[in-house]
Amino acid sequence: MTHTNPDRTKGFRQFTIGMVAYTLIVIAGGFLLEPETLTPLVAALLALLPIAAALWAMAGWLKAVRTFDELQQKIFAECGLIALGLTAVVTFTYGFLEVLIGLPKVSMFAVFPFIAATFALAQPFVRRRYA
Amino acid sequence: MKNRLRVLRAERNWSQADLANRLGVSRQTINAIETEKYDPSLPLAFAIGRLFELHIEEIFSDDAES
């Protein structure tokens, strides 16, 4: 497949728009809402609202990845598994250390950037295996 | 798995990019197959066979055979 595959372009565009929408909704929510004025149920529902944008973005990402050829998909899958494994090891280890030696609490917000970073870092190593 | 893809491609004066375009895959995939770092799926192997008008076993050979 070439890089000008229209379905791939469409998929990545959907991913970008979805993630921008997600970010804007989250930022706008942070500015406009006053959590103390909301009931827990309403607060929870509002917090879940941007998920629709994130799910739409994820669908775009999958659409784009499905246009990759078989080796590119294999490389993506291997990078994903490495990211998943490293995240599992690091989050579990950190979780135990939080309890055992009182390491500072880390927000759940840190998990996704960690997955994304390990996914990106794995790419050159996995690609080199097939170069 | 061993293969004769590089030889067959060279006989036709095709670049890796030419072959990749004809098969609808990336140049990286052609390179990985030629260097025997990646074995293609059965559908891709059949597509390669059709393109060169050869049977799969005339292009690919199992390591265990040699």
N, CA and C atoms of all chains as a GROMACS GRO file, in nm:
protein
  591
    1MET      N    1   0.084  -0.119   0.000
    1MET     CA    2   0.000   0.000   0.000
    1MET      C    3   0.089   0.125   0.000
    2THR      N    4   0.043   0.225  -0.068
    2THR     CA    5   0.123   0.346  -0.072
    2THR      C    6   0.080   0.438   0.041
    3HIS      N    7   0.161   0.541   0.062
    3HIS     CA    8   0.129   0.634   0.170
    3HIS      C    9   0.011   0.724   0.134
    4THR      N   10  -0.032   0.721   0.006
    4THR     CA   11  -0.142   0.808  -0.034
    4THR      C   12  -0.275   0.734  -0.032
    5ASN      N   13  -0.276   0.616   0.029
    5ASN     CA   14  -0.400   0.540   0.040
    5ASN      C   15  -0.509   0.630   0.102
    6PRO      N   16  -0.620   0.654   0.028
    6PRO     CA   17  -0.721   0.748   0.077
    6PRO      C   18  -0.787   0.704   0.208
    7ASP      N   19  -0.806   0.572   0.224
    7ASP     CA   20  -0.868   0.523   0.348
    7ASP      C   21  -0.777   0.549   0.468
    8ARG      N   22  -0.644   0.537   0.442
    8ARG     CA   23  -0.549   0.563   0.550
    8ARG      C   24  -0.553   0.711   0.589
    9THR      N   25  -0.553   0.795   0.487
    9THR     CA   26  -0.558   0.940   0.513
    9THR      C   27  -0.685   0.974   0.591
   10LYS      N   28  -0.798   0.915   0.546
   10LYS     CA   29  -0.926   0.940   0.611
   10LYS      C   30  -0.923   0.893   0.757
   11GLY      N   31  -0.865   0.775   0.778
   11GLY     CA   32  -0.857   0.719   0.914
   11GLY      C   33  -0.774   0.805   1.006
   12PHE      N   34  -0.657   0.849   0.958
   12PHE     CA   35  -0.571   0.932   1.042
   12PHE      C   36  -0.634   1.070   1.066
   13ARG      N   37  -0.709   1.119   0.964
   13ARG     CA   38  -0.778   1.248   0.982
   13ARG      C   39  -0.884   1.234   1.093
   14GLN      N   40  -0.958   1.124   1.087
   14GLN     CA   41  -1.061   1.100   1.190
   14GLN      C   42  -0.997   1.090   1.328
   15PHE      N   43  -0.882   1.022   1.336
   15PHE     CA   44  -0.811   1.008   1.462
   15PHE      C   45  -0.770   1.147   1.516
   16THR      N   46  -0.712   1.229   1.428
   16THR     CA   47  -0.665   1.361   1.470
   16THR      C   48  -0.782   1.448   1.517
   17ILE      N   49  -0.889   1.452   1.436
   17ILE     CA   50  -1.005   1.535   1.473
   17ILE      C   51  -1.064   1.486   1.606
   18GLY      N   52  -1.075   1.355   1.620
   18GLY     CA   53  -1.131   1.298   1.743
   18GLY      C   54  -1.048   1.334   1.866
   19MET      N   55  -0.915   1.326   1.852
   19MET     CA   56  -0.830   1.356   1.967
   19MET      C   57  -0.830   1.505   2.000
   20VAL      N   58  -0.837   1.589   1.895
   20VAL     CA   59  -0.846   1.734   1.919
   20VAL      C   60  -0.978   1.765   1.990
   21ALA      N   61  -1.086   1.702   1.943
   21ALA     CA   62  -1.217   1.723   2.006
   21ALA      C   63  -1.213   1.677   2.152
   22TYR      N   64  -1.153   1.562   2.177
   22TYR     CA   65  -1.140   1.509   2.312
   22TYR      C   66  -1.067   1.610   2.401
   23THR      N   67  -0.953   1.658   2.350
   23THR     CA   68  -0.871   1.752   2.428
   23THR      C   69  -0.950   1.880   2.457
   24LEU      N   70  -1.018   1.932   2.354
   24LEU     CA   71  -1.093   2.057   2.373
   24LEU      C   72  -1.206   2.039   2.474
   25ILE      N   73  -1.276   1.924   2.466
   25ILE     CA   74  -1.386   1.899   2.560
   25ILE      C   75  -1.332   1.892   2.703
   26VAL      N   76  -1.220   1.823   2.718
   26VAL     CA   77  -1.162   1.808   2.852
   26VAL      C   78  -1.118   1.944   2.907
   27ILE      N   79  -1.049   2.023   2.822
   27ILE     CA   80  -1.001   2.155   2.867
   27ILE      C   81  -1.119   2.247   2.898
   28ALA      N   82  -1.218   2.247   2.806
   28ALA     CA   83  -1.336   2.332   2.826
   28ALA      C   84  -1.408   2.292   2.955
   29GLY      N   85  -1.420   2.162   2.977
   29GLY     CA   86  -1.485   2.113   3.098
   29GLY      C   87  -1.414   2.162   3.223
   30GLY      N   88  -1.280   2.159   3.217
   30GLY     CA   89  -1.200   2.203   3.331
   30GLY      C   90  -1.221   2.350   3.362
   31PHE      N   91  -1.240   2.429   3.258
   31PHE     CA   92  -1.259   2.574   3.278
   31PHE      C   93  -1.403   2.610   3.317
   32LEU      N   94  -1.498   2.540   3.252
   32LEU     CA   95  -1.637   2.582   3.265
   32LEU      C   96  -1.710   2.520   3.384
   33LEU      N   97  -1.666   2.402   3.423
   33LEU     CA   98  -1.741   2.332   3.528
   33LEU      C   99  -1.679   2.356   3.665
   34GLU      N  100  -1.765   2.364   3.761
   34GLU     CA  101  -1.718   2.372   3.900
   34GLU      C  102  -1.760   2.243   3.970
   35PRO      N  103  -1.666   2.152   3.989
   35PRO     CA  104  -1.701   2.019   4.039
   35PRO      C  105  -1.782   2.023   4.168
   36GLU      N  106  -1.755   2.122   4.253
   36GLU     CA  107  -1.825   2.124   4.382
   36GLU      C  108  -1.974   2.154   4.368
   37THR      N  109  -2.014   2.209   4.252
   37THR     CA  110  -2.156   2.239   4.232
   37THR      C  111  -2.231   2.121   4.170
   38LEU      N  112  -2.158   2.017   4.132
   38LEU     CA  113  -2.221   1.904   4.063
   38LEU      C  114  -2.243   1.788   4.159
   39THR      N  115  -2.351   1.713   4.132
   39THR     CA  116  -2.369   1.589   4.209
   39THR      C  117  -2.268   1.488   4.154
   40PRO      N  118  -2.230   1.390   4.235
   40PRO     CA  119  -2.131   1.291   4.187
   40PRO      C  120  -2.173   1.223   4.057
   41LEU      N  121  -2.304   1.194   4.044
   41LEU     CA  122  -2.353   1.126   3.924
   41LEU      C  123  -2.334   1.214   3.800
   42VAL      N  124  -2.373   1.342   3.811
   42VAL     CA  125  -2.360   1.435   3.698
   42VAL      C  126  -2.210   1.454   3.665
   43ALA      N  127  -2.129   1.468   3.769
   43ALA     CA  128  -1.985   1.485   3.747
   43ALA      C  129  -1.927   1.365   3.673
   44ALA      N  130  -1.970   1.246   3.713
   44ALA     CA  131  -1.919   1.125   3.650
   44ALA      C  132  -1.963   1.119   3.503
   45LEU      N  133  -2.091   1.153   3.478
   45LEU     CA  134  -2.142   1.149   3.341
   45LEU      C  135  -2.068   1.251   3.253
   46LEU      N  136  -2.044   1.370   3.308
   46LEU     CA  137  -1.972   1.473   3.231
   46LEU      C  138  -1.828   1.430   3.203
   47ALA      N  139  -1.769   1.361   3.300
   47ALA     CA  140  -1.631   1.314   3.281
   47ALA      C  141  -1.624   1.208   3.171
   48LEU      N  142  -1.736   1.134   3.155
   48LEU     CA  143  -1.738   1.028   3.054
   48LEU      C  144  -1.771   1.083   2.914
   49LEU      N  145  -1.824   1.207   2.909
   49LEU     CA  146  -1.867   1.265   2.781
   49LEU      C  147  -1.758   1.265   2.673
   50PRO      N  148  -1.636   1.308   2.705
   50PRO     CA  149  -1.534   1.312   2.599
   50PRO      C  150  -1.493   1.174   2.548
   51ILE      N  151  -1.536   1.069   2.619
   51ILE     CA  152  -1.500   0.935   2.575
   51ILE      C  153  -1.555   0.906   2.435
   52ALA      N  154  -1.672   0.965   2.404
   52ALA     CA  155  -1.730   0.944   2.271
   52ALA      C  156  -1.631   0.991   2.163
   53ALA      N  157  -1.571   1.108   2.186
   53ALA     CA  158  -1.473   1.160   2.090
   53ALA      C  159  -1.351   1.069   2.083
   54ALA      N  160  -1.308   1.019   2.199
   54ALA     CA  161  -1.189   0.932   2.201
   54ALA      C  162  -1.217   0.800   2.130
   55LEU      N  163  -1.339   0.746   2.148
   55LEU     CA  164  -1.375   0.620   2.081
   55LEU      C  165  -1.380   0.639   1.929
   56TRP      N  166  -1.434   0.755   1.888
   56TRP     CA  167  -1.440   0.786   1.745
   56TRP      C  168  -1.298   0.798   1.688
   57ALA      N  169  -1.210   0.862   1.766
   57ALA     CA  170  -1.069   0.874   1.724
   57ALA      C  171  -1.006   0.736   1.711
   58MET      N  172  -1.036   0.649   1.808
   58MET     CA  173  -0.977   0.515   1.807
   58MET      C  174  -1.026   0.436   1.685
   59ALA      N  175  -1.154   0.455   1.649
   59ALA     CA  176  -1.208   0.388   1.529
   59ALA      C  177  -1.131   0.434   1.406
   60GLY      N  178  -1.099   0.564   1.400
   60GLY     CA  179  -1.021   0.618   1.288
   60GLY      C  180  -0.882   0.557   1.282
   61TRP      N  181  -0.822   0.543   1.399
   61TRP     CA  182  -0.688   0.484   1.409
   61TRP      C  183  -0.690   0.340   1.356
   62LEU      N  184  -0.793   0.263   1.397
   62LEU     CA  185  -0.804   0.124   1.351
   62LEU      C  186  -0.825   0.118   1.201
   63LYS      N  187  -0.909   0.210   1.148
   63LYS     CA  188  -0.933   0.215   1.004
   63LYS      C  189  -0.801   0.235   0.929
   64ALA      N  190  -0.720   0.327   0.980
   64ALA     CA  191  -0.592   0.356   0.916
   64ALA      C  192  -0.499   0.236   0.924
   65VAL      N  193  -0.490   0.175   1.042
   65VAL     CA  194  -0.398   0.062   1.060
   65VAL      C  195  -0.438  -0.056   0.971
   66ARG      N  196  -0.570  -0.070   0.948
   66ARG     CA  197  -0.616  -0.182   0.862
   66ARG      C  198  -0.576  -0.163   0.717
   67THR      N  199  -0.533  -0.043   0.680
   67THR     CA  200  -0.485  -0.023   0.542
   67THR      C  201  -0.337  -0.058   0.529
   68PHE      N  202  -0.271  -0.084   0.641
   68PHE     CA  203  -0.130  -0.122   0.637
   68PHE      C  204  -0.118  -0.260   0.574
   69ASP      N  205  -0.002  -0.288   0.517
   69ASP     CA  206   0.016  -0.424   0.466
   69ASP      C  207   0.052  -0.517   0.582
   70GLU      N  208   0.064  -0.646   0.549
   70GLU     CA  209   0.076  -0.746   0.656
   70GLU      C  210   0.200  -0.728   0.743
   71LEU      N  211   0.313  -0.689   0.684
   71LEU     CA  212   0.434  -0.671   0.766
   71LEU      C  213   0.420  -0.547   0.854
   72GLN      N  214   0.364  -0.441   0.798
   72GLN     CA  215   0.345  -0.319   0.878
   72GLN      C  216   0.251  -0.346   0.995
   73GLN      N  217   0.146  -0.426   0.971
   73GLN     CA  218   0.054  -0.460   1.080
   73GLN      C  219   0.124  -0.545   1.186
   74LYS      N  220   0.211  -0.634   1.138
   74LYS     CA  221   0.286  -0.720   1.233
   74LYS      C  222   0.377  -0.633   1.320
   75ILE      N  223   0.443  -0.537   1.258
   75ILE     CA  224   0.531  -0.447   1.334
   75ILE      C  225   0.450  -0.367   1.436
   76PHE      N  226   0.334  -0.316   1.393
   76PHE     CA  227   0.248  -0.242   1.486
   76PHE      C  228   0.204  -0.329   1.602
   77ALA      N  229   0.166  -0.453   1.569
   77ALA     CA  230   0.119  -0.544   1.673
   77ALA      C  231   0.231  -0.575   1.772
   78GLU      N  232   0.352  -0.597   1.722
   78GLU     CA  233   0.465  -0.626   1.811
   78GLU      C  234   0.496  -0.507   1.901
   79CYS      N  235   0.492  -0.387   1.842
   79CYS     CA  236   0.517  -0.266   1.922
   79CYS      C  237   0.409  -0.251   2.030
   80GLY      N  238   0.284  -0.280   1.991
   80GLY     CA  239   0.173  -0.271   2.087
   80GLY      C  240   0.191  -0.369   2.202
   81LEU      N  241   0.236  -0.491   2.171
   81LEU     CA  242   0.256  -0.591   2.276
   81LEU      C  243   0.371  -0.552   2.368
   82ILE      N  244   0.477  -0.495   2.309
   82ILE     CA  245   0.589  -0.449   2.392
   82ILE      C  246   0.543  -0.338   2.486
   83ALA      N  247   0.467  -0.243   2.430
   83ALA     CA  248   0.416  -0.131   2.511
   83ALA      C  249   0.325  -0.184   2.623
   84LEU      N  250   0.239  -0.279   2.589
   84LEU     CA  251   0.147  -0.337   2.688
   84LEU      C  252   0.225  -0.407   2.798
   85GLY      N  253   0.325  -0.486   2.758
   85GLY     CA  254   0.403  -0.560   2.856
   85GLY      C  255   0.482  -0.469   2.948
   86LEU      N  256   0.548  -0.370   2.889
   86LEU     CA  257   0.627  -0.277   2.972
   86LEU      C  258   0.537  -0.198   3.067
   87THR      N  259   0.420  -0.158   3.015
   87THR     CA  260   0.327  -0.083   3.100
   87THR      C  261   0.278  -0.169   3.216
   88ALA      N  262   0.249  -0.295   3.187
   88ALA     CA  263   0.204  -0.386   3.294
   88ALA      C  264   0.313  -0.400   3.400
   89VAL      N  265   0.436  -0.424   3.356
   89VAL     CA  266   0.547  -0.443   3.450
   89VAL      C  267   0.569  -0.317   3.534
   90VAL      N  268   0.574  -0.201   3.466
   90VAL     CA  269   0.604  -0.076   3.538
   90VAL      C  270   0.491  -0.036   3.632
   91THR      N  271   0.365  -0.045   3.584
   91THR     CA  272   0.254  -0.002   3.670
   91THR      C  273   0.236  -0.095   3.790
   92PHE      N  274   0.252  -0.226   3.766
   92PHE     CA  275   0.237  -0.319   3.879
   92PHE      C  276   0.351  -0.300   3.979
   93THR      N  277   0.473  -0.288   3.926
   93THR     CA  278   0.588  -0.270   4.016
   93THR      C  279   0.572  -0.141   4.096
   94TYR      N  280   0.533  -0.034   4.026
   94TYR     CA  281   0.518   0.094   4.096
   94TYR      C  282   0.406   0.084   4.201
   95GLY      N  283   0.298   0.016   4.162
   95GLY     CA  284   0.186  -0.001   4.256
   95GLY      C  285   0.229  -0.072   4.383
   96PHE      N  286   0.307  -0.179   4.368
   96PHE     CA  287   0.357  -0.250   4.486
   96PHE      C  288   0.449  -0.161   4.569
   97LEU      N  289   0.535  -0.084   4.500
   97LEU     CA  290   0.629   0.003   4.572
   97LEU      C  291   0.556   0.118   4.644
   98GLU      N  292   0.443   0.162   4.587
   98GLU     CA  293   0.362   0.264   4.654
   98GLU      C  294   0.317   0.212   4.791
   99VAL      N  295   0.273   0.085   4.790
   99VAL     CA  296   0.223   0.025   4.914
   99VAL      C  297   0.338  -0.010   5.009
  100LEU      N  298   0.444  -0.068   4.954
  100LEU     CA  299   0.550  -0.123   5.039
  100LEU      C  300   0.646  -0.018   5.094
  101ILE      N  301   0.686   0.079   5.008
  101ILE     CA  302   0.783   0.176   5.059
  101ILE      C  303   0.733   0.320   5.049
  102GLY      N  304   0.604   0.334   5.017
  102GLY     CA  305   0.542   0.467   5.022
  102GLY      C  306   0.584   0.562   4.911
  103LEU      N  307   0.610   0.509   4.792
  103LEU     CA  308   0.640   0.599   4.680
  103LEU      C  309   0.518   0.690   4.656
  104PRO      N  310   0.541   0.812   4.605
  104PRO     CA  311   0.428   0.903   4.586
  104PRO      C  312   0.325   0.847   4.486
  105LYS      N  313   0.199   0.881   4.513
  105LYS     CA  314   0.091   0.838   4.424
  105LYS      C  315   0.110   0.903   4.286
  106VAL      N  316   0.089   0.825   4.182
  106VAL     CA  317   0.096   0.879   4.046
  106VAL      C  318  -0.043   0.871   3.985
  107SER      N  319  -0.082   0.980   3.918
  107SER     CA  320  -0.215   0.986   3.860
  107SER      C  321  -0.230   0.883   3.748
  108MET      N  322  -0.354   0.834   3.732
  108MET     CA  323  -0.385   0.743   3.621
  108MET      C  324  -0.360   0.809   3.486
  109PHE      N  325  -0.359   0.943   3.485
  109PHE     CA  326  -0.332   1.015   3.360
  109PHE      C  327  -0.195   0.980   3.302
  110ALA      N  328  -0.106   0.931   3.387
  110ALA     CA  329   0.030   0.901   3.341
  110ALA      C  330   0.036   0.772   3.259
  111VAL      N  331  -0.067   0.688   3.271
  111VAL     CA  332  -0.059   0.555   3.209
  111VAL      C  333  -0.058   0.563   3.056
  112PHE      N  334  -0.153   0.638   2.999
  112PHE     CA  335  -0.159   0.642   2.853
  112PHE      C  336  -0.034   0.702   2.789
  113PRO      N  337   0.015   0.818   2.840
  113PRO     CA  338   0.140   0.868   2.783
  113PRO      C  339   0.254   0.766   2.791
  114PHE      N  340   0.255   0.687   2.898
  114PHE     CA  341   0.359   0.585   2.911
  114PHE      C  342   0.344   0.480   2.801
  115ILE      N  343   0.219   0.437   2.777
  115ILE     CA  344   0.195   0.339   2.670
  115ILE      C  345   0.239   0.397   2.535
  116ALA      N  346   0.198   0.523   2.509
  116ALA     CA  347   0.232   0.586   2.381
  116ALA      C  348   0.383   0.598   2.365
  117ALA      N  349   0.450   0.636   2.474
  117ALA     CA  350   0.596   0.655   2.466
  117ALA      C  351   0.667   0.521   2.441
  118THR      N  352   0.625   0.416   2.511
  118THR     CA  353   0.691   0.287   2.492
  118THR      C  354   0.660   0.231   2.353
  119PHE      N  355   0.538   0.258   2.304
  119PHE     CA  356   0.502   0.215   2.168
  119PHE      C  357   0.596   0.283   2.067
  120ALA      N  358   0.616   0.414   2.084
  120ALA     CA  359   0.702   0.489   1.991
  120ALA      C  360   0.847   0.442   2.003
  121LEU      N  361   0.892   0.419   2.127
  121LEU     CA  362   1.031   0.377   2.147
  121LEU      C  363   1.057   0.237   2.090
  122ALA      N  364   0.955   0.154   2.093
  122ALA     CA  365   0.972   0.016   2.042
  122ALA      C  366   0.985   0.013   1.890
  123GLN      N  367   0.929   0.113   1.823
  123GLN     CA  368   0.924   0.111   1.675
  123GLN      C  369   1.060   0.088   1.608
  124PRO      N  370   1.163   0.169   1.638
  124PRO     CA  371   1.290   0.148   1.567
  124PRO      C  372   1.350   0.011   1.592
  125PHE      N  373   1.332  -0.041   1.714
  125PHE     CA  374   1.389  -0.173   1.746
  125PHE      C  375   1.318  -0.284   1.670
  126VAL      N  376   1.185  -0.276   1.666
  126VAL     CA  377   1.108  -0.379   1.596
  126VAL      C  378   1.131  -0.368   1.445
  127ARG      N  379   1.131  -0.244   1.394
  127ARG     CA  380   1.154  -0.225   1.250
  127ARG      C  381   1.290  -0.279   1.206
  128ARG      N  382   1.389  -0.262   1.293
  128ARG     CA  383   1.524  -0.307   1.259
  128ARG      C  384   1.529  -0.459   1.237
  129ARG      N  385   1.443  -0.531   1.307
  129ARG     CA  386   1.440  -0.678   1.290
  129ARG      C  387   1.405  -0.717   1.148
  130TYR      N  388   1.328  -0.632   1.079
  130TYR     CA  389   1.281  -0.666   0.944
  130TYR      C  390   1.350  -0.583   0.836
  131ALA      N  391   1.452  -0.507   0.873
  131ALA     CA  392   1.517  -0.418   0.774
  131ALA      C  393   1.631  -0.491   0.703
  132MET      N  394   1.246  -1.918   0.556
  132MET     CA  395   1.212  -1.971   0.423
  132MET      C  396   1.296  -1.899   0.316
  133LYS      N  397   1.354  -1.978   0.225
  133LYS     CA  398   1.435  -1.917   0.117
  133LYS      C  399   1.344  -1.877   0.002
  134ASN      N  400   1.391  -1.779  -0.076
  134ASN     CA  401   1.310  -1.740  -0.192
  134ASN      C  402   1.400  -1.680  -0.301
  135ARG      N  403   1.342  -1.674  -0.422
  135ARG     CA  404   1.415  -1.622  -0.539
  135ARG      C  405   1.360  -1.487  -0.582
  136LEU      N  406   1.299  -1.417  -0.490
  136LEU     CA  407   1.229  -1.294  -0.528
  136LEU      C  408   1.324  -1.190  -0.586
  137ARG      N  409   1.440  -1.174  -0.524
  137ARG     CA  410   1.535  -1.072  -0.572
  137ARG      C  411   1.579  -1.101  -0.716
  138VAL      N  412   1.606  -1.229  -0.742
  138VAL     CA  413   1.650  -1.270  -0.876
  138VAL      C  414   1.539  -1.246  -0.978
  139LEU      N  415   1.418  -1.289  -0.943
  139LEU     CA  416   1.305  -1.272  -1.035
  139LEU      C  417   1.278  -1.125  -1.064
  140ARG      N  418   1.290  -1.046  -0.960
  140ARG     CA  419   1.266  -0.900  -0.977
  140ARG      C  420   1.375  -0.839  -1.066
  141ALA      N  421   1.500  -0.880  -1.041
  141ALA     CA  422   1.612  -0.826  -1.119
  141ALA      C  423   1.600  -0.864  -1.267
  142GLU      N  424   1.550  -0.986  -1.292
  142GLU     CA  425   1.532  -1.031  -1.432
  142GLU      C  426   1.436  -0.940  -1.508
  143ARG      N  427   1.346  -0.879  -1.436
  143ARG     CA  428   1.247  -0.791  -1.500
  143ARG      C  429   1.284  -0.642  -1.487
  144ASN      N  430   1.401  -0.617  -1.430
  144ASN     CA  431   1.447  -0.479  -1.410
  144ASN      C  432   1.350  -0.396  -1.328
  145TRP      N  433   1.288  -0.459  -1.230
  145TRP     CA  434   1.195  -0.387  -1.143
  145TRP      C  435   1.271  -0.346  -1.015
  146SER      N  436   1.241  -0.227  -0.968
  146SER     CA  437   1.294  -0.188  -0.837
  146SER      C  438   1.205  -0.251  -0.730
  147GLN      N  439   1.252  -0.245  -0.605
  147GLN     CA  440   1.167  -0.296  -0.496
  147GLN      C  441   1.036  -0.218  -0.491
  148ALA      N  442   1.044  -0.088  -0.519
  148ALA     CA  443   0.923  -0.003  -0.516
  148ALA      C  444   0.826  -0.045  -0.627
  149ASP      N  445   0.882  -0.079  -0.746
  149ASP     CA  446   0.795  -0.125  -0.856
  149ASP      C  447   0.718  -0.250  -0.814
  150LEU      N  448   0.794  -0.346  -0.760
  150LEU     CA  449   0.731  -0.472  -0.720
  150LEU      C  450   0.629  -0.448  -0.608
  151ALA      N  451   0.666  -0.361  -0.515
  151ALA     CA  452   0.574  -0.330  -0.404
  151ALA      C  453   0.443  -0.273  -0.458
  152ASN      N  454   0.452  -0.182  -0.555
  152ASN     CA  455   0.331  -0.122  -0.613
  152ASN      C  456   0.247  -0.226  -0.685
  153ARG      N  457   0.313  -0.317  -0.757
  153ARG     CA  458   0.239  -0.420  -0.830
  153ARG      C  459   0.166  -0.514  -0.735
  154LEU      N  460   0.223  -0.534  -0.617
  154LEU     CA  461   0.163  -0.628  -0.520
  154LEU      C  462   0.076  -0.557  -0.416
  155GLY      N  463   0.080  -0.424  -0.416
  155GLY     CA  464   0.000  -0.349  -0.318
  155GLY      C  465   0.052  -0.361  -0.177
  156VAL      N  466   0.185  -0.372  -0.163
  156VAL     CA  467   0.245  -0.375  -0.028
  156VAL      C  468   0.352  -0.266  -0.022
  157SER      N  469   0.414  -0.253   0.095
  157SER     CA  470   0.517  -0.150   0.110
  157SER      C  471   0.652  -0.203   0.058
  158ARG      N  472   0.741  -0.109   0.024
  158ARG     CA  473   0.876  -0.148  -0.019
  158ARG      C  474   0.949  -0.222   0.094
  159GLN      N  475   0.920  -0.179   0.215
  159GLN     CA  476   0.980  -0.242   0.333
  159GLN      C  477   0.945  -0.392   0.339
  160THR      N  478   0.823  -0.424   0.301
  160THR     CA  479   0.780  -0.563   0.302
  160THR      C  480   0.855  -0.644   0.196
  161ILE      N  481   0.871  -0.586   0.077
  161ILE     CA  482   0.947  -0.655  -0.029
  161ILE      C  483   1.091  -0.679   0.017
  162ASN      N  484   1.151  -0.577   0.076
  162ASN     CA  485   1.288  -0.589   0.124
  162ASN      C  486   1.299  -0.699   0.231
  163ALA      N  487   1.203  -0.702   0.323
  163ALA     CA  488   1.207  -0.801   0.431
  163ALA      C  489   1.191  -0.943   0.376
  164ILE      N  490   1.109  -0.958   0.271
  164ILE     CA  491   1.092  -1.091   0.211
  164ILE      C  492   1.222  -1.130   0.138
  165GLU      N  493   1.278  -1.037   0.062
  165GLU     CA  494   1.400  -1.068  -0.014
  165GLU      C  495   1.516  -1.104   0.077
  166THR      N  496   1.525  -1.036   0.189
  166THR     CA  497   1.635  -1.065   0.282
  166THR      C  498   1.602  -1.182   0.376
  167GLU      N  499   1.486  -1.241   0.351
  167GLU     CA  500   1.440  -1.359   0.425
  167GLU      C  501   1.424  -1.333   0.575
  168LYS      N  502   1.388  -1.208   0.606
  168LYS     CA  503   1.359  -1.175   0.746
  168LYS      C  504   1.210  -1.184   0.774
  169TYR      N  505   1.132  -1.198   0.669
  169TYR     CA  506   0.987  -1.208   0.686
  169TYR      C  507   0.932  -1.304   0.582
  170ASP      N  508   0.851  -1.399   0.626
  170ASP     CA  509   0.784  -1.491   0.534
  170ASP      C  510   0.645  -1.436   0.504
  171PRO      N  511   0.611  -1.421   0.375
  171PRO     CA  512   0.481  -1.363   0.343
  171PRO      C  513   0.366  -1.456   0.380
  172SER      N  514   0.248  -1.398   0.395
  172SER     CA  515   0.129  -1.479   0.417
  172SER      C  516   0.102  -1.560   0.290
  173LEU      N  517   0.015  -1.659   0.303
  173LEU     CA  518  -0.020  -1.742   0.186
  173LEU      C  519  -0.084  -1.657   0.075
  174PRO      N  520  -0.180  -1.568   0.107
  174PRO     CA  521  -0.237  -1.485  -0.001
  174PRO      C  522  -0.132  -1.401  -0.073
  175LEU      N  523  -0.036  -1.346   0.002
  175LEU     CA  524   0.068  -1.264  -0.063
  175LEU      C  525   0.161  -1.352  -0.146
  176ALA      N  526   0.192  -1.471  -0.094
  176ALA     CA  527   0.277  -1.564  -0.170
  176ALA      C  528   0.208  -1.603  -0.301
  177PHE      N  529   0.076  -1.626  -0.296
  177PHE     CA  530   0.001  -1.658  -0.419
  177PHE      C  531   0.004  -1.538  -0.515
  178ALA      N  532  -0.011  -1.417  -0.460
  178ALA     CA  533  -0.009  -1.297  -0.545
  178ALA      C  534   0.127  -1.283  -0.614
  179ILE      N  535   0.233  -1.315  -0.541
  179ILE     CA  536   0.368  -1.309  -0.599
  179ILE      C  537   0.380  -1.414  -0.710
  180GLY      N  538   0.329  -1.533  -0.684
  180GLY     CA  539   0.333  -1.638  -0.784
  180GLY      C  540   0.258  -1.598  -0.911
  181ARG      N  541   0.139  -1.540  -0.893
  181ARG     CA  542   0.059  -1.496  -1.009
  181ARG      C  543   0.133  -1.390  -1.088
  182LEU      N  544   0.196  -1.297  -1.016
  182LEU     CA  545   0.266  -1.187  -1.083
  182LEU      C  546   0.381  -1.239  -1.169
  183PHE      N  547   0.455  -1.335  -1.117
  183PHE     CA  548   0.570  -1.389  -1.192
  183PHE      C  549   0.532  -1.510  -1.277
  184GLU      N  550   0.405  -1.547  -1.274
  184GLU     CA  551   0.354  -1.662  -1.350
  184GLU      C  552   0.433  -1.789  -1.316
  185LEU      N  553   0.450  -1.808  -1.186
  185LEU     CA  554   0.522  -1.927  -1.137
  185LEU      C  555   0.443  -1.987  -1.021
  186HIS      N  556   0.468  -2.116  -0.996
  186HIS     CA  557   0.408  -2.177  -0.878
  186HIS      C  558   0.484  -2.129  -0.754
  187ILE      N  559   0.413  -2.129  -0.641
  187ILE     CA  560   0.475  -2.081  -0.517
  187ILE      C  561   0.607  -2.154  -0.488
  188GLU      N  562   0.604  -2.287  -0.511
  188GLU     CA  563   0.726  -2.364  -0.476
  188GLU      C  564   0.842  -2.336  -0.572
  189GLU      N  565   0.814  -2.268  -0.683
  189GLU     CA  566   0.923  -2.229  -0.773
  189GLU      C  567   0.988  -2.098  -0.726
  190ILE      N  568   0.921  -2.032  -0.633
  190ILE     CA  569   0.974  -1.905  -0.580
  190ILE      C  570   1.025  -1.924  -0.436
  191PHE      N  571   0.946  -1.996  -0.359
  191PHE     CA  572   0.979  -2.016  -0.216
  191PHE      C  573   1.018  -2.161  -0.192
  192SER      N  574   1.115  -2.180  -0.104
  192SER     CA  575   1.148  -2.317  -0.064
  192SER      C  576   1.166  -2.322   0.087
  193ASP      N  577   1.118  -2.428   0.144
  193ASP     CA  578   1.126  -2.446   0.289
  193ASP      C  579   1.272  -2.470   0.328
  194ASP      N  580   1.314  -2.412   0.439
  194ASP     CA  581   1.452  -2.433   0.486
  194ASP      C  582   1.482  -2.582   0.506
  195ALA      N  583   1.378  -2.656   0.548
  195ALA     CA  584   1.397  -2.798   0.579
  195ALA      C  585   1.432  -2.878   0.453
  196GLU      N  586   1.395  -2.824   0.335
  196GLU     CA  587   1.424  -2.896   0.209
  196GLU      C  588   1.572  -2.893   0.174
  197SER      N  589   1.640  -2.785   0.214
  197SER     CA  590   1.779  -2.770   0.169
  197SER      C  591   1.876  -2.842   0.261
   0.00000   0.00000   0.00000
